[in-house]
Amino acid sequence: MRSRLVRLIPEHGEEASAIKQFFNHRLPRSYSPARADWLDIIEATHPLWDGVSSPKRELIRSILNIMNLEMLKRLRPTSRFDYSGASIGNLFLTGYGTAHLCAPWLHLLTALQYDSARLFTGSFEAAIYLLSSICAVPSYISVLPALNTNFAHHIAAKLADGTVITGQNSISHPSTPTFAVPGAGTVESPSSPSRLLKVETEEHDKVEDANLPGTLPNLRKPAIAFSKTDEEDLPARIQRLWYINPYGQKITIPANPRVLEALNNASCIIYSIGSLFTSIVPSLVLRGVGDVVASPSIRTKILILNGTIDRETGPSTNPFTALDFVAAIADACSDSREVPRAHMHNYWHYVTHIIYLDGPRCPVLDKEAFNRMGIESMRVYGRKDEAGRGVRYDAKALAQALEAIIGRKDPKGDKTRRNTLVG
């Protein structure tokens, strides 16, 4: 959320650049330098404040000092706040909003991580509003959290081989080997997964970190150190994703009513570039979202296909195709609606257009197959990324493609129009 808000800061003016740099700043990766860096920031002696006007500086600093006070209040012999790698923008949202909603950067031993205490307003949306105001995000842009809640929520993914992985970080880019949740048929033995899980849970419960006793250890581990470039393959494809409570049990959650209202008033939905199963699907499986997305009143539903395959859309021996991306979106919306998963010939209810790149690591797209389903596909120009891991969209070409699609007349459900290929 912080990164999206900061990206919306207008690209002009010295103060705008200074604020963007400030909220994007991450503390050093080592504890002592990170703590020293943090103290310089809240005491307003850090060079990051250069270029930020006095009124905004004091407003931002007051919120960060609230966060600092909460850290000190929760200091215990067995727990302390780990500043390592923390994002200043994330800490600001936490200080003004709620502690647990913005918790991925907090250390395992941080009492703020998943508690029910509220900081300042107790509203995450209020924190977004304040940061948007400070950053001068245009008023015609709304940034809405898919969930409007004061509780921590986690996700789990089931793989095609039956493995269940808990926690976003373990699904997308774990810093440690991934562990599965033991199934119902697990044999109880000293070396069994369920026995090891029990022991690890008991060890975690010895630490005073505001987690409920018995919370899955994998949900309490730090999610600070990870790599997006050196990823281990999942043992099998991700098949399904759902929300879980702290004990690993499946739960269903309603979407933020403001999000549903915005979707109801929309004529176009864009599934943007990003992590398929930890960014897009978690928003779609929320109760109420699937029904709105399937509505014929939203005439255009565009998927911007990723420029490369990642851990979530692997393994590398059996990578996702463009059709698999569309299927994951349709399946998530079906799960949200609690209806049987859609047949591929009905995928156009959830995706009407695909914008894609052509490259060696890009998902394979069968244009003729999509044509038969009534889904249009448009290839755009891209450039090789600096790391050599795939192809990146050319911003101008992507904007032109979106304008070409969105600018068309409303077909009012004319199915024959969907069989027309573009690009």
N, C-alpha and C positions, 0 to 999 in steps of 0.2 A: 504494500500500500504506500509506504514511504517513497519507494523508488518511482512509482507512478505519479505521485503528487509532485515530486521534485522535477520530473520530466516535463510537467505542465507549466513550470515557471517560464514566463515570457523571456525570450532571448534578447534582452536589451537592458542596458543600465548597469552601472558598477555594483549597486546594491543587490540587484537580482542575481548577478554572478556570485557575489559573496555569500548570499543566503543559500544558493544552490550548493556551493562548495561546503558550507557549514553543515547542512542537513545530510549531505552525502558522506561526510567524514566518518571514518571508522577509527576507533582507538587501536593502539598497537596490539600485537598478538600476545605479548608477554604481560603478565599481571602487573608488575611494578611500574613499567613505563606507561601502561594503559591507565593505571590509577592516577599517576602524576599528570598525565594528559587531561584526564577528566577533571581533576581539581583546578587546573589552569583554566579550563573552560568555564566552570561554574563560578570561578572568582573573576572572570572577565579579563584575564591577563593573556589569554591565548591569542596568537596571531589570526586565528580563524574569525575573530570578531572585527578585524579590519574591514571597513567598507559597509558594516551593518550600522544603520542609524541608531541613535541612543534609545528612542522609544521601543523599537523592535528588539534591540539587544536586551533591555531590561525586562520586557515581556517574556521573551524566550528564556532568559536566565531564571526568572521566577519559577517557571514550570520545571526547569531542570533541577532547581534547588528542592522542589517538592519531591522529585524522584530521588534525589540524594538523601533527603531526610528519611524516606521510606526504606532505603537501603540500610541506613544506620539503625533504624528502629528494629530491623529484622536480623541484625547481627547477633550470632550465637557462637558458642565455642565449636559447634559442629557444622556451622554454615556461614558463608560469607558471599558477598556479591563478587562475581568474577567479571571484571571490566574488559577482559581480553576480547578484542575484535568487535566490541559493541558499536552499533551505529548510533550517532547522535540523533538523527531523525527518528529512529525507532524509540529511543529513550524519551524523546520529547512526546511522541504519541502516547507512550505508556504513562508518563507523568501527568498528562492532561486527561487521558482517557481512562483505560482500565489496565491493571497490571498484567493479567494472564492472557489477554487477547493478543498482545504483541510479544509473546514470550520466546520465540525461537532463538533469540540471541542470548538469553539468560542462562547462566550456568546451572548445572544440576543442583548445586547447593544453595541456590538463591531462593530465599523465602518468598520472593515476589512471583515465582514462576507460575504457579497455578492456583494461587489463593483466591478467595472470594472478596478480598478487600478492594475497595474502589479508591482511586486516586483522583483528587480534585473534583471533577464533574461526575465521574462514574459513567461517562458516555463516550464510546469510541467515535460515534458520528460527530460529537461536539469537538473532539480532538482533530478530526479530519477537517472540520469547518474552520477551526482556528488556524491550522497549518495552511490551508488553502488561502485564507485571508492574508496571512503573513507573506506567503509566497506570491500573492497577486495573481492567483489562478483565475482566469476569466470567469465571470459569473454565469455564462451560458454553459459551462461545463460542470457536471455533477459527478462526484466521486462517491460511490456507494458501496459499503461492505455487503457482501452477499449474506452474511450473518450479522444480526444486530443483537449481541448477547454479552453478558458479563461473566460467562463461564468459558473455560478452556474446552476446545473440541479437537478431536484427533480423527485421523482416517486410517483405514486398513485396506489392503489390497489382496485379493485372492488370485493366485497364479493358476495357469492351466494345469499344473501338476498337483494342485491341491494345497500348496504352500500358502500360508497367510502371513503377510508382513504388516507390522503395525508402525504407525508414525510416518509423517511426511518425509523426514530426512532419510529414514531407512529405505523408503520406496525409491526416492529420487537420487540421492548421492550420499550414501552412508560413509561415515569416517571409520567405522568398524564393521566387521563381517555381519551380514544380516541374519537375524534369528527369526524363526517362525513361531506363531502362537501354537501351542500343543493342541492337537485335535482331541475329539471325544474318545477316540480309541487308544490313546497313549497308555503304554504300559508303565505302571509305577515301579521304578527301580532307581537305585542311587545315581545311575548315570542317565536316566531318562530326561527328556526335555522338560517335562512338567516338574520333576524334582529339582532340576537346576534352576528353573524359573522360581520355584518356591523359595529356595535358598537365597537367590539374588534379591527377591522381593523383601525378604526379612532383613537383609543387609541394608537395603535402601531405607527401610522403615526406621532404622536406627538414627537416621539423619533428620534433623528438624528442618524441613524445607517446604512446609505448607501443603504438600501433597497428601491426599487421603491415604490412610494406611491400606496397603495391598495394591496400590496403583502399579500397573505394569512397569517394570524397570526400564523397558525400552522407551517409554514415554517420558521418563525422567532424566534421561541421559542428555548431556549437552549437545546442541546442534550447531556449534560454532565452527568447528574445524571440518571442512569438507572440500572436495575438489570436483569441479564440473568437467575437468579435462581428463582425469584418470579414473574412469568408472569401471567397476566390475560388472559383468553381465548378470542379469537376473537369470535364474535357472530355467525359467519358462516365461511365456508371455503373461502380461497382466490380463485377467479375464473380467474382473469386477472390482468395484471400489465402493466403500460405504463408510459411514461415520461410526465411531465407537465411543463408549464411555471410558473413564480411566481404568476400568477393569478388563477392557477388551471386548465388551458385549456390544452387539450391533444396536444402533439407535437411529431413529429417523428425526430429522430436524426441519422445521419450516424455514423458508427463505425470509429475509428481511422484507416486510411489506412494502417498503419504499422501492425495493428492487422490482418486485412484482408489478407495482404501479408503473414504474418506468418502462418495463417490458410491454405492458398492456398498451402504452401510449406510443410504442415504437413502430416504425415501418421497416426497420432493418436491424438485424443482429449481426455482429462480426465476431467470430471466434478467432481471436488473435494468435499470433505466434507465441509459443510458450510451452510449458510442460503440460502434456496432454492429461495425465492422470493426477497430477498434484496442483494444477492451476485451473484447468477448464472443467474437468469432470466433477470435482468437488462442488463447484457452483451449480452444476446442472442437476445433480442428484437430490438437491434440497427440495423439500415438499412444496409444490406449487409451480416450480420453474418449468418442468416438462410440459404441463398443460398450456402455459403461456407460449412457450417456444413453438409448440405444435399448431398454434392458432393460425388459421389462414389470413388473419388480419395483418400479420407480419409477413409482408410479401417477399422479402429478401433476407436470406440467411447465408452469410458468406463465411467459409472456412479459409483462412490464410494458412496454408500448409507449411509446416516447419521446413527449414532448409537442410536439415540433417536429422538422422536417427540418433536418439539418445538412449540412456539406460531404460527409461520407462517404455519406450517403443521398440525395444529389442526382444530377445537377445540378438546379437549380431548374426547368428546362424539362421535366424528366422525373423527378420525385421518386419515392422509394420509397413503395409502399403498404404496408399492414399485411401483405399476402400476401408482398411482397418481403422484409420482415423475417423472416418465418417461413421462407421459402425459403432465405435466407442461413444461418440456423441449421441447417436440415436439410442443406444442401449442405456446410457445415463439418463436421458430424458424419459425413456420407458420406465426405468427404475423409479424415477421421481413420481411418475403417474401411477405406479404400482399396477402396471399392465404388462402383458407378455411382450417380450422384446420384438421390435419391428422387423419385418422381412425386408430384405435389401431393396425391394421394389417400392417400399414406402419410406426409404431414407430421405426422400426429397421433402417430407414433412418437416425435417429438422435441418437439412442443409440443401440449399438451392444452387449454390455456386461454390466453386473451389478456385482459388488463386494459388498457383504453384510455381516452383522453380525446377529447372532441369540441371541435374548434376550427379556425379558418381555416388554421393552419399545422401542424396535426396530420396524421400519415399517414392516408390515406383507408382506411377499413375496410369491407369488404363482408360484412355479418353473415350473409347467406344463403349466400354462397359458403363461408364457414367452417363453417356448419351442415352443408352437404353433405359436407364433409371430415371431420366428426366433431370439430371443434375448437370449444369453447365460447368465447363472448366476453362480457365484462362491462364496461359503460361506468360510469365513476365520476366523481364531481364534481371539478372542478379550478378553479384561479384563474389569472387572467392574471399572468404574471411581471412584475416591476418594470421590466424592460428593454423590455417589450412585444414580445418575440420569440416568444412562444408561450403555452402553458397549462402550469401546474404542478399536480401532484397535491396534493389536500388530504390531509394525513397521516392524519387520522382515517378518511376515506372509503376510502383505500387499504388501511389496516390491516383495516377491516371486510370489504373485498372479499377480501383474502387469507384471512382467518379463515373466510369463508363457503365458499371453495373447498377449503382444506386440511382443514377440519373434517368434510368428507363421509365417508361410509363407503367403504371400498375396493371399487370396482366389479369387481375381479378380471378386468379385461379385457373387460367387457361393452361391446361396441361400440355397442349401441343407446343406452346412457347418454350417449355422446358427442354424440348428436344433439339433446340437450336444451339449449336456449338459456337463459341466465341474464342478467337485467338488461335 
